[in-house]
Amino acid sequence: MKTLKIFDTDAFVDTNEATILTCEKSNKEGYEDCYEVITDSTIFAPEGGGQKCDEGFFEDAPVKDVQEINGEIVHFLENEIKAGTKVLQKIDMNLRFRRMQNHNAEHLICGLIHKKFGYDNVGFHLSEIRYDDGSIASIEAIMDVDGLVSAEDLKEIEMKANVAISENVPIYAILPSSEEAEKISYRSKLDINENLRLVIIDGYDVCACCAPCLDSSAQIQLVKIVDFFPHRGGMRLTLKAGIDAVKDYIALHDDNKNTMKILSCERGRCAEAAERMNVKLTEAHEEKVSLKRQITVMLEKELKNTIRMQGSKYIVYFADSIDEIQARALINENVAEAEKVIVVMFDKNDDTYRFVAGKNENLTDISLRELANKMKINLNARGGGSEQMIQGSVTSDSETIKKFFDSL
């Protein structure tokens, strides 16, 4: 005896008294602690067609999964329930409704694309993000069509879909016989020879589908295509519908309001204001780079004079406000001419300096690695490198640093 699928014809039944037909220990991987339960009727739609199964309970026992196996609807529960027992089935109707909104919106968008371009839907799934407590944060529909659609055409398709929603046209499912199906033009990703179920959005789409459906287009509320890009010779589209589209709009609205405040611009002018700011930031960055080059050249000359005047093999040069790139440039510019170890202390923060040290390659009697170890002991240094260059940070004041290198 096959289970009566109540959701096939009425997706808004959220409770049902069912009788247990069979309850057997599962041998399905991952469900070894569960029982496979078949009932005479069910409101639980199984996983399939890119959509997860319904969630809910048999009495107080949570349903872990629902699958269609060999034509039977199999419920996976951790509790054993004897055959013949009557149980109250309860589903999470809010979750089902949000899934139906997104799924039926996908039917509507793909149906309109098919009508205009003749493209077929070749892939679909509902993507869900959950909070830590397991509740649904957001749902979106991701679909593939086998042809390219321009951004302007997608705007037109989206507008037509929202007009269809406002028209409140009926949505319903039929189970045609093979003979009846031959007379119906419908979309389908698979060749279905038996148990065909068609979901119809009156005047807009007829599509083979096994998932629960809404009663009318107005229940979709709103559809918004949030992303699209070429994919395997066609297009991949992402949409949000209904409650999820509204939540997405609220989040974007709040984000836009904050951006308007930051950019001091009117609604609808954020991109324009951001572009102006980007131009200013680019100009400021270029000016900064130019000034840093000029500063580096000045410091290179100053360091050359310091090297000429000091007889020590260790030249310690303090340049508090430069960065690592400038510090390396100072060393690279001078180390080839001077048979010395050049240590540049920079980026001062309280009593912490960052440093880069390099030496002339002919200076074989000094090991920079050994120097790094001594700095760790005497200057609370961290870092390391090669025999040609070391880098890191020291936590010491300038006088202590100078005394350390004078002692070498």
C-alpha positions as a printed Julia matrix, in Angstrom:
408×3 Matrix{Float64}:
  0.0    0.0     0.0
  1.47   3.32   -1.08
  1.36   6.29    1.25
 -1.18   9.01    0.46
  0.86  12.15   -0.24
 -1.36  14.89    1.17
  1.15  17.59    0.17
  0.68  16.69   -3.5
 -2.7   18.41   -3.62
 -2.79  20.58   -0.47
  0.46  22.11    0.75
 -1.18  23.97    3.63
 -2.17  20.96    5.75
  0.28  21.14    8.65
 -1.09  18.38   10.89
 -2.29  14.88   10.05
 -3.29  11.79   11.97
 -1.55   8.85   10.32
 -1.28   5.14   11.0
  2.1    3.43   11.16
  2.32   0.72    8.5
  5.9   -0.41    9.07
  8.77   0.56   11.4
 12.11  -1.1    10.75
 15.67  -0.47   11.92
 17.54   1.55    9.29
 20.72   0.35    7.63
 21.19   3.58    5.71
 24.63   5.13    6.25
 24.45   7.87    8.84
 21.05   6.7    10.08
 22.05   3.49   11.87
 20.44   4.8    15.09
 17.15   5.54   13.32
 14.05   3.63   12.31
 12.51   3.79    8.84
  8.8    4.5     9.24
  6.11   4.24    6.56
  2.61   5.55    7.22
 -0.72   5.27    5.42
 -0.72   9.02    4.75
  1.76  11.84    5.24
  2.15  15.59    5.09
  5.95  15.27    4.97
  7.39  16.01    1.53
 10.6   14.03    0.94
 13.89  15.46   -0.23
 13.98  15.8    -3.99
 14.17  18.12   -6.96
 16.79  20.36   -5.36
 14.83  20.86   -2.14
 15.29  19.41    1.32
 12.57  17.43    3.07
 10.0   18.93    5.41
 10.89  19.23    9.08
  8.62  18.36   11.98
  7.46  15.7    14.41
  5.55  12.46   14.87
  3.88  13.42   18.17
  6.97  14.72   20.06
  9.52  12.65   18.13
 11.55  14.74   15.65
 11.66  13.5    12.06
 15.34  13.35   11.09
 14.89  12.87    7.34
 12.29  11.97    4.74
 13.19  10.13    1.53
 11.27   8.53   -1.29
 12.66   4.99   -1.61
 11.26   2.58   -4.19
  8.14   4.7    -4.5
  7.5    4.8    -0.74
  7.75   7.85    1.53
 10.15   6.8     4.3
 10.41   8.84    7.5
 13.56   8.47    9.61
 12.97   8.68   13.37
 15.1    7.8    16.37
 12.0    6.43   18.15
 10.57   3.0    17.4
  6.79   3.12   16.86
  4.84  -0.12   16.54
  2.85  -0.83   13.37
 -0.81   0.04   13.78
 -0.13   2.97   16.09
 -1.86   6.22   15.23
  0.39   9.29   15.4
 -0.08  13.01   14.92
  2.21  14.38   12.24
  3.2   18.05   12.53
  5.4   19.99   10.08
  7.2   23.32   10.35
  4.77  25.31    8.2
  6.77  28.53    8.31
  9.76  26.73    6.81
  7.64  25.04    4.15
  6.01  28.36    3.22
  9.36  30.12    2.75
 10.61  27.23    0.63
  7.45  27.31   -1.48
  7.82  31.06   -1.99
 11.35  30.67   -3.33
 10.64  27.48   -5.29
  7.51  28.82   -7.0
  9.34  32.09   -7.76
 11.97  29.99   -9.52
  9.2   28.34  -11.57
  7.89  31.77  -12.51
 11.28  33.21  -13.53
 12.31  30.1   -15.47
  8.89  29.9   -17.11
  9.19  33.49  -18.33
 12.74  32.89  -19.6
 11.52  29.77  -21.42
  8.65  31.69  -23.03
 10.86  34.55  -24.21
 14.03  32.7   -25.21
 13.13  28.99  -25.32
 15.85  28.21  -22.78
 15.44  25.25  -20.44
 16.11  25.04  -16.75
 18.96  22.54  -16.37
 19.7   22.84  -12.66
 18.08  24.0    -9.45
 18.44  23.89   -5.69
 17.31  25.84   -2.66
 20.24  27.1    -0.62
 19.65  27.62    3.1
 21.67  29.42    5.76
 20.88  28.59    9.38
 21.48  30.25   12.71
 23.43  28.45   15.42
 20.19  27.19   16.95
 19.26  25.48   13.67
 16.54  27.91   12.62
 16.54  29.29    9.09
 18.3   32.61    8.56
 17.74  32.86    4.8
 16.71  30.85    1.75
 17.54  31.53   -1.86
 16.91  29.69   -5.1
 19.83  28.95   -7.41
 19.04  27.86  -10.97
 20.82  27.25  -14.26
 19.4   27.91  -17.72
 21.02  26.69  -20.92
 21.38  30.07  -22.65
 22.69  33.57  -22.04
 20.39  36.34  -20.84
 21.46  39.99  -20.7
 21.15  42.14  -17.59
 18.48  44.26  -19.28
 16.46  41.19  -20.28
 16.67  39.85  -16.72
 15.3   43.16  -15.41
 12.37  42.76  -17.81
 11.83  39.13  -16.73
 11.96  40.13  -13.06
  9.41  42.91  -13.59
  7.05  40.56  -15.43
  7.37  38.05  -12.59
  6.38  40.66  -10.03
  3.45  41.74  -12.22
  2.34  38.08  -12.27
  2.59  38.05   -8.47
  0.36  41.13   -8.25
 -2.19  39.48  -10.54
 -2.81  36.79   -7.91
 -3.15  34.01  -10.49
 -3.85  30.45   -9.24
 -1.02  28.0    -8.57
 -1.97  24.35   -8.37
 -0.72  20.83   -9.01
 -2.23  18.14  -11.22
 -1.45  14.44  -11.6
 -2.21  13.73  -15.27
 -2.37  10.26  -16.77
  0.1    9.35  -19.51
 -2.57  10.04  -22.12
 -3.42  13.43  -20.6
  0.25  14.38  -20.27
  0.81  13.87  -24.01
 -1.6   16.74  -24.67
  0.07  19.16  -22.24
  3.09  21.33  -23.02
  5.27  21.5   -19.93
  8.85  22.06  -18.81
 10.81  19.17  -17.34
 14.48  18.46  -16.67
 13.81  14.7   -16.82
 11.81  12.31  -18.98
  9.06  11.18  -16.6
  7.03   8.21  -17.76
  4.85   7.65  -14.7
  3.67   9.45  -11.56
  3.98  12.77  -13.35
  3.04  15.79  -11.26
  2.74  19.22  -12.86
  2.76  22.52  -11.01
  0.86  25.18  -12.92
  1.14  28.94  -12.49
 -1.94  29.89  -14.45
 -1.05  31.64  -17.68
  2.68  31.68  -16.95
  4.2   28.25  -16.47
  3.64  24.5   -16.41
  6.5   22.51  -14.91
  7.08  18.96  -13.71
  7.77  19.18   -9.97
  7.41  16.99   -6.89
  7.58  19.74   -4.24
  4.66  21.37   -2.39
  3.32  24.51   -4.07
  1.48  27.67   -3.09
 -2.17  28.36   -3.89
 -1.64  31.64   -5.74
  1.07  33.85   -7.18
  0.3   36.6    -4.63
  1.61  34.29   -1.9
  5.08  34.63   -3.46
  4.86  38.3    -2.38
  8.04  39.49   -4.12
 10.88  38.13   -6.24
 14.29  39.65   -6.74
 17.17  38.29   -8.85
 20.17  39.02   -6.62
 22.96  37.54   -8.74
 23.61  36.18  -12.24
 26.64  35.2   -14.29
 27.57  33.02  -17.3
 27.89  29.36  -16.36
 28.73  26.37  -18.58
 27.47  28.02  -21.72
 24.32  29.32  -20.06
 23.48  31.38  -16.99
 23.36  30.77  -13.27
 20.79  32.9   -11.47
 20.19  33.42   -7.77
 16.91  34.81   -6.5
 15.22  35.54   -3.22
 11.46  35.55   -2.85
  8.76  36.31   -0.32
  9.86  36.74    3.27
 13.5   36.19    2.3
 13.34  38.9    -0.37
 11.75  41.32    2.12
 14.42  40.53    4.75
 17.12  41.0     2.13
 15.61  44.37    1.12
 15.48  45.53    4.75
 19.16  44.61    5.22
 20.16  46.36    1.98
 18.06  49.4     2.91
 19.78  49.69    6.29
 23.17  49.26    4.63
 22.29  51.88    2.02
 21.15  54.34    4.72
 24.48  53.94    6.5
 26.36  54.38    3.22
 24.34  57.53    2.44
 25.38  58.92    5.82
 29.06  58.07    5.29
 29.12  59.52    1.76
 26.79  62.44    2.54
 24.63  61.66   -0.46
 20.98  61.28   -1.38
 19.15  58.0    -1.86
 19.97  56.51   -5.25
 23.28  58.41   -5.48
 25.55  56.1    -3.47
 27.39  54.63   -6.47
 27.99  58.11   -7.89
 29.26  59.4    -4.54
 31.43  56.3    -4.03
 33.0   56.81   -7.46
 33.85  60.42   -6.58
 35.37  59.26   -3.3
 37.33  56.55   -5.12
 38.81  59.15   -7.47
 39.84  61.31   -4.5
 41.33  58.32   -2.66
 43.29  57.29   -5.77
 44.66  60.82   -6.14
 45.53  60.94   -2.43
 47.25  57.54   -2.65
 49.3   58.63   -5.65
 50.3   61.81   -3.83
 51.24  59.79   -0.75
 53.39  57.41   -2.83
 55.12  60.37   -4.47
 55.82  62.02   -1.1
 57.12  58.75    0.34
 59.52  58.44   -2.61
 60.78  61.96   -1.97
 61.18  61.24    1.75
 63.02  57.99    1.01
 65.45  59.76   -1.32
 66.15  62.38    1.37
 66.69  59.67    3.99
 68.98  57.71    1.65
 71.23  60.77    1.34
 71.17  61.29    5.11
 72.05  57.64    5.71
 74.97  57.84    3.22
 76.4   60.75    5.21
 75.94  58.81    8.46
 77.78  55.82    7.0
 80.7   58.03    5.84
 81.01  59.69    9.24
 80.83  56.56   11.42
 83.66  54.08   11.6
 81.66  51.32   13.29
 80.73  48.19   11.36
 77.16  48.57   12.72
 75.17  51.55   11.52
 71.91  52.03   13.43
 69.55  54.48   11.76
 66.29  55.61   13.37
 63.47  56.66   11.05
 60.33  56.4    13.2
 57.6   57.17   10.67
 58.63  55.16    7.59
 57.32  51.73    6.55
 59.01  48.43    5.78
 59.25  49.09    2.05
 61.1   52.35    2.72
 63.33  50.68    5.31
 64.35  47.97    2.84
 64.96  50.61    0.18
 67.33  52.47    2.52
 69.34  49.3     3.13
 69.39  48.13   -0.49
 70.53  51.57   -1.67
 73.49  51.7     0.75
 74.57  48.2     1.69
 76.37  47.46   -1.59
 78.77  50.4    -1.19
 79.41  50.11    2.53
 81.11  47.11    4.06
 78.93  47.46    7.11
 75.8   46.09    8.78
 73.0   48.61    8.36
 70.13  48.43   10.86
 67.08  50.59   10.23
 64.74  51.1    13.18
 61.27  52.28   12.09
 57.53  52.38   12.87
 58.03  53.35   16.53
 55.12  52.48   18.85
 55.84  53.34   22.51
 59.07  51.4    23.23
 58.68  49.03   20.31
 60.46  49.43   17.0
 60.27  47.34   13.89
 63.63  46.75   12.25
 65.31  45.58    9.07
 69.02  44.79    9.02
 71.2   44.0     6.0
 74.91  43.61    5.32
 77.37  43.79    2.48
 77.92  40.31    1.04
 81.69  40.71    1.45
 81.28  41.09    5.2
 81.78  37.4     5.94
 83.0   37.73    9.52
 79.58  38.86   10.78
 76.57  36.53   10.95
 73.19  38.22   10.83
 71.55  35.13   12.23
 73.85  35.33   15.27
 73.04  39.04   15.49
 69.33  38.19   15.55
 69.88  35.8    18.47
 71.86  38.44   20.41
 69.11  40.97   19.78
 66.55  38.54   21.18
 68.57  38.22   24.39
 69.51  41.88   24.84
 66.69  43.84   23.15
 63.68  41.56   23.57
 63.7   41.15   19.81
 61.48  38.9    17.75
 62.12  37.91   14.16
 64.74  36.33   11.95
 65.82  35.94    8.34
 68.85  35.04    6.25
 72.57  35.85    6.41
 71.94  38.81    4.08
 68.89  40.34    5.77
 66.93  39.95    9.0
 63.76  41.67   10.2
 61.44  41.8    13.16
 60.72  43.98   16.18
 62.51  45.06   19.38
 61.03  46.22   22.66
 63.67  48.64   23.9
 64.27  52.39   23.93
 66.62  54.08   21.47
 69.46  54.59   23.99
 69.47  50.9    24.94
 69.5   49.95   21.25
 72.44  52.29   20.54
 74.44  50.99   23.51
 73.86  47.39   22.39
 75.24  47.99   18.89
 78.12  50.14   20.24
 79.14  47.16   22.37
 79.48  44.79   19.4
